[in-house]
Amino acid sequence: MVDLAFLLITFFMLTTTLNKPKAMDLAMPDKTVKTNQLPVAATRSMTILLGSNNKVEWYMGEAGKSAPTVDNFGKDGLRKALIENGKKVAETHAAPQNFMIVLIKPSDKSNYENLVTALDEMSITNVQSYAIVDITPMEIAELKKQNLYQ
């Protein structure tokens, strides 16, 4: 009886599949290839600055020309901002190829979980074009003003 139990346990252990890890596909450009960049209207871009304490700061357009908004992650924070700004960009730029472009800029004080959460929000809100970009000193100064760089 014990032998039969061990045989059944072994059989089921070998024939079942374990949970497969879930991963998000992320295409990174080749840094050795230089390409010409097409001009993009600043009104189509949304910049997300990842700060400390699981907070995020975002603004539309160019840095310093529009007031940044401090938000959190989740459906009432970053997700809501992505959906609303995506709709505004779609309304003001009528052509179908003129979709919102999101720039994600993690700071030294943000953690890996925040970056993964921001990438998940891109997937959830169906943002067509986004990039992970280096943060500028001017944007770090803005994070310091909001006490998000601690």
CYANA upper distance limits for C-alpha pairs under 8 A (distance plus 0.5 A):
  1 MET  CA      5 ALA  CA      6.83
  2 VAL  CA      6 PHE  CA      6.81
  3 ASP  CA      7 LEU  CA      6.64
  4 LEU  CA      8 LEU  CA      6.68
  5 ALA  CA      9 ILE  CA      6.66
  6 PHE  CA     10 THR  CA      6.50
  7 LEU  CA     11 PHE  CA      6.50
  8 LEU  CA     12 PHE  CA      6.67
  9 ILE  CA     13 MET  CA      6.59
 10 THR  CA     14 LEU  CA      6.66
 11 PHE  CA     15 THR  CA      6.65
 12 PHE  CA     16 THR  CA      6.47
 40 VAL  CA     44 ARG  CA      7.73
 41 ALA  CA     45 SER  CA      7.82
 42 ALA  CA     60 MET  CA      8.23
 42 ALA  CA     61 GLY  CA      5.02
 42 ALA  CA     62 GLU  CA      6.61
 43 THR  CA     60 MET  CA      7.07
 43 THR  CA     61 GLY  CA      5.39
 43 THR  CA     89 VAL  CA      7.89
 44 ARG  CA     60 MET  CA      8.17
 44 ARG  CA     61 GLY  CA      7.43
 44 ARG  CA     89 VAL  CA      6.44
 44 ARG  CA     98 ASN  CA      7.96
 44 ARG  CA     99 PHE  CA      7.34
 44 ARG  CA    100 MET  CA      5.42
 44 ARG  CA    101 ILE  CA      6.56
 45 SER  CA     60 MET  CA      6.44
 45 SER  CA     61 GLY  CA      5.96
 45 SER  CA    100 MET  CA      6.28
 45 SER  CA    101 ILE  CA      5.24
 45 SER  CA    102 VAL  CA      6.20
 45 SER  CA    103 LEU  CA      7.77
 46 MET  CA     58 TRP  CA      7.50
 46 MET  CA     59 TYR  CA      6.35
 46 MET  CA     60 MET  CA      4.98
 46 MET  CA     61 GLY  CA      6.72
 46 MET  CA     85 ASN  CA      8.45
 46 MET  CA    100 MET  CA      7.67
 46 MET  CA    101 ILE  CA      6.74
 46 MET  CA    102 VAL  CA      5.27
 46 MET  CA    103 LEU  CA      6.70
 47 THR  CA     58 TRP  CA      5.97
 47 THR  CA     59 TYR  CA      6.01
 47 THR  CA     60 MET  CA      6.80
 47 THR  CA     61 GLY  CA      8.07
 47 THR  CA    102 VAL  CA      6.26
 47 THR  CA    103 LEU  CA      5.17
 47 THR  CA    104 ILE  CA      6.58
 47 THR  CA    105 LYS  CA      7.82
 48 ILE  CA     56 VAL  CA      7.27
 48 ILE  CA     57 GLU  CA      6.37
 48 ILE  CA     58 TRP  CA      4.90
 48 ILE  CA     59 TYR  CA      7.36
 48 ILE  CA    102 VAL  CA      7.79
 48 ILE  CA    103 LEU  CA      6.55
 48 ILE  CA    104 ILE  CA      5.38
 48 ILE  CA    105 LYS  CA      6.46
 49 LEU  CA     56 VAL  CA      6.23
 49 LEU  CA     57 GLU  CA      5.53
 49 LEU  CA     58 TRP  CA      6.42
 49 LEU  CA    104 ILE  CA      6.83
 49 LEU  CA    105 LYS  CA      5.42
 49 LEU  CA    106 PRO  CA      6.41
 49 LEU  CA    107 SER  CA      7.58
 49 LEU  CA    135 ILE  CA      8.20
 49 LEU  CA    139 GLU  CA      8.17
 49 LEU  CA    143 LEU  CA      8.36
 50 LEU  CA     54 ASN  CA      8.34
 50 LEU  CA     55 LYS  CA      7.14
 50 LEU  CA     56 VAL  CA      5.30
 50 LEU  CA     57 GLU  CA      7.05
 50 LEU  CA    104 ILE  CA      8.06
 50 LEU  CA    105 LYS  CA      6.67
 50 LEU  CA    106 PRO  CA      5.16
 50 LEU  CA    107 SER  CA      6.30
 50 LEU  CA    110 SER  CA      6.27
 50 LEU  CA    114 ASN  CA      7.56
 50 LEU  CA    115 LEU  CA      8.00
 51 GLY  CA     55 LYS  CA      6.04
 51 GLY  CA     56 VAL  CA      6.09
 51 GLY  CA     57 GLU  CA      7.74
 51 GLY  CA    106 PRO  CA      7.56
 51 GLY  CA    107 SER  CA      6.47
 51 GLY  CA    109 LYS  CA      6.50
 51 GLY  CA    110 SER  CA      5.50
 51 GLY  CA    143 LEU  CA      7.23
 51 GLY  CA    148 LEU  CA      5.44
 51 GLY  CA    149 TYR  CA      6.27
 52 SER  CA    109 LYS  CA      5.67
 52 SER  CA    110 SER  CA      5.38
 52 SER  CA    111 ASN  CA      8.08
 52 SER  CA    148 LEU  CA      5.58
 52 SER  CA    149 TYR  CA      6.14
 52 SER  CA    150 GLN  CA      6.71
 53 ASN  CA    110 SER  CA      8.15
 53 ASN  CA    148 LEU  CA      7.55
 54 ASN  CA     72 ASN  CA      7.20
 54 ASN  CA     73 PHE  CA      7.84
 54 ASN  CA    110 SER  CA      7.88
 54 ASN  CA    114 ASN  CA      7.06
 55 LYS  CA     70 VAL  CA      7.59
 55 LYS  CA     71 ASP  CA      6.54
 55 LYS  CA     72 ASN  CA      5.38
 55 LYS  CA     73 PHE  CA      7.55
 55 LYS  CA    148 LEU  CA      7.46
 56 VAL  CA     70 VAL  CA      6.32
 56 VAL  CA     71 ASP  CA      5.74
 56 VAL  CA     72 ASN  CA      6.13
 56 VAL  CA     73 PHE  CA      7.72
 56 VAL  CA     78 LEU  CA      8.17
 57 GLU  CA     68 PRO  CA      6.84
 57 GLU  CA     69 THR  CA      5.94
 57 GLU  CA     70 VAL  CA      4.83
 57 GLU  CA     71 ASP  CA      6.43
 57 GLU  CA    143 LEU  CA      8.05
 58 TRP  CA     68 PRO  CA      5.99
 58 TRP  CA     69 THR  CA      5.90
 58 TRP  CA     70 VAL  CA      7.11
 58 TRP  CA     71 ASP  CA      8.18
 59 TYR  CA     63 ALA  CA      8.04
 59 TYR  CA     66 SER  CA      7.01
 59 TYR  CA     67 ALA  CA      7.06
 59 TYR  CA     68 PRO  CA      5.12
 59 TYR  CA     69 THR  CA      6.80
 60 MET  CA     66 SER  CA      7.11
 60 MET  CA     68 PRO  CA      8.35
 61 GLY  CA     65 LYS  CA      7.76
 61 GLY  CA     66 SER  CA      7.31
 62 GLU  CA     66 SER  CA      7.43
 63 ALA  CA    138 MET  CA      8.39
 63 ALA  CA    139 GLU  CA      7.76
 70 VAL  CA    146 GLN  CA      8.34
 71 ASP  CA     77 GLY  CA      5.96
 71 ASP  CA     78 LEU  CA      6.88
 72 ASN  CA     77 GLY  CA      5.52
 72 ASN  CA     78 LEU  CA      6.68
 73 PHE  CA     77 GLY  CA      5.77
 73 PHE  CA     78 LEU  CA      5.70
 73 PHE  CA     79 ARG  CA      7.73
 73 PHE  CA    117 THR  CA      8.06
 73 PHE  CA    118 ALA  CA      8.32
 74 GLY  CA     78 LEU  CA      6.56
 74 GLY  CA     79 ARG  CA      6.50
 75 LYS  CA     79 ARG  CA      5.49
 75 LYS  CA     80 LYS  CA      6.36
 76 ASP  CA     80 LYS  CA      5.90
 77 GLY  CA     81 ALA  CA      6.93
 78 LEU  CA     82 LEU  CA      6.63
 78 LEU  CA    121 GLU  CA      8.13
 79 ARG  CA     83 ILE  CA      6.77
 79 ARG  CA    121 GLU  CA      6.63
 79 ARG  CA    125 THR  CA      7.39
 80 LYS  CA     84 GLU  CA      6.62
 81 ALA  CA     85 ASN  CA      6.41
 82 LEU  CA     86 GLY  CA      6.37
 82 LEU  CA    125 THR  CA      7.47
 83 ILE  CA     87 LYS  CA      6.78
 83 ILE  CA    125 THR  CA      6.93
 84 GLU  CA     88 LYS  CA      6.85
 85 ASN  CA     89 VAL  CA      6.66
 85 ASN  CA    100 MET  CA      8.35
 86 GLY  CA     90 ALA  CA      6.68
 86 GLY  CA     99 PHE  CA      7.83
 86 GLY  CA    100 MET  CA      6.20
 86 GLY  CA    127 VAL  CA      8.45
 87 LYS  CA     91 GLU  CA      6.67
 88 LYS  CA     92 THR  CA      6.72
 89 VAL  CA     93 HIS  CA      6.36
 89 VAL  CA     98 ASN  CA      8.35
 89 VAL  CA     99 PHE  CA      7.13
 89 VAL  CA    100 MET  CA      6.54
 90 ALA  CA     94 ALA  CA      6.69
 90 ALA  CA     96 PRO  CA      8.35
 90 ALA  CA     98 ASN  CA      7.62
 90 ALA  CA     99 PHE  CA      6.67
 90 ALA  CA    100 MET  CA      7.99
 93 HIS  CA     98 ASN  CA      6.39
 93 HIS  CA     99 PHE  CA      8.21
 94 ALA  CA     98 ASN  CA      7.65
 99 PHE  CA    128 GLN  CA      7.70
 99 PHE  CA    129 SER  CA      8.34
100 MET  CA    127 VAL  CA      7.76
100 MET  CA    128 GLN  CA      7.97
100 MET  CA    129 SER  CA      7.58
101 ILE  CA    127 VAL  CA      8.11
101 ILE  CA    128 GLN  CA      7.89
101 ILE  CA    129 SER  CA      5.62
101 ILE  CA    130 TYR  CA      6.06
102 VAL  CA    127 VAL  CA      8.21
102 VAL  CA    129 SER  CA      6.99
102 VAL  CA    130 TYR  CA      5.01
102 VAL  CA    131 ALA  CA      6.99
103 LEU  CA    130 TYR  CA      6.21
103 LEU  CA    131 ALA  CA      5.60
103 LEU  CA    132 ILE  CA      6.51
103 LEU  CA    133 VAL  CA      6.85
104 ILE  CA    118 ALA  CA      8.23
104 ILE  CA    130 TYR  CA      7.79
104 ILE  CA    131 ALA  CA      6.51
104 ILE  CA    132 ILE  CA      5.25
104 ILE  CA    133 VAL  CA      6.49
105 LYS  CA    132 ILE  CA      6.45
105 LYS  CA    133 VAL  CA      5.69
105 LYS  CA    134 ASP  CA      6.21
105 LYS  CA    135 ILE  CA      5.67
106 PRO  CA    110 SER  CA      6.67
106 PRO  CA    115 LEU  CA      7.38
106 PRO  CA    132 ILE  CA      8.31
106 PRO  CA    133 VAL  CA      8.26
106 PRO  CA    134 ASP  CA      7.73
106 PRO  CA    135 ILE  CA      7.14
107 SER  CA    135 ILE  CA      6.93
107 SER  CA    140 ILE  CA      7.88
107 SER  CA    149 TYR  CA      8.33
109 LYS  CA    149 TYR  CA      6.42
109 LYS  CA    150 GLN  CA      7.03
110 SER  CA    114 ASN  CA      7.14
110 SER  CA    115 LEU  CA      8.42
111 ASN  CA    115 LEU  CA      7.43
112 TYR  CA    116 VAL  CA      6.85
113 GLU  CA    117 THR  CA      6.55
114 ASN  CA    118 ALA  CA      6.62
115 LEU  CA    119 LEU  CA      6.74
116 VAL  CA    120 ASP  CA      6.62
117 THR  CA    121 GLU  CA      6.73
118 ALA  CA    122 MET  CA      6.95
119 LEU  CA    123 SER  CA      7.02
120 ASP  CA    124 ILE  CA      6.64
121 GLU  CA    125 THR  CA      6.48
122 MET  CA    126 ASN  CA      6.45
122 MET  CA    127 VAL  CA      5.71
122 MET  CA    130 TYR  CA      8.11
123 SER  CA    127 VAL  CA      7.04
135 ILE  CA    139 GLU  CA      6.97
135 ILE  CA    140 ILE  CA      7.57
136 THR  CA    140 ILE  CA      6.90
137 PRO  CA    141 ALA  CA      6.72
138 MET  CA    142 GLU  CA      6.91
139 GLU  CA    143 LEU  CA      6.79
140 ILE  CA    144 LYS  CA      6.75
140 ILE  CA    149 TYR  CA      7.81
141 ALA  CA    145 LYS  CA      6.84
142 GLU  CA    146 GLN  CA      7.08
143 LEU  CA    147 ASN  CA      6.71
143 LEU  CA    148 LEU  CA      5.52
143 LEU  CA    149 TYR  CA      6.02
144 LYS  CA    148 LEU  CA      6.25
144 LYS  CA    149 TYR  CA      5.55
144 LYS  CA    150 GLN  CA      8.14
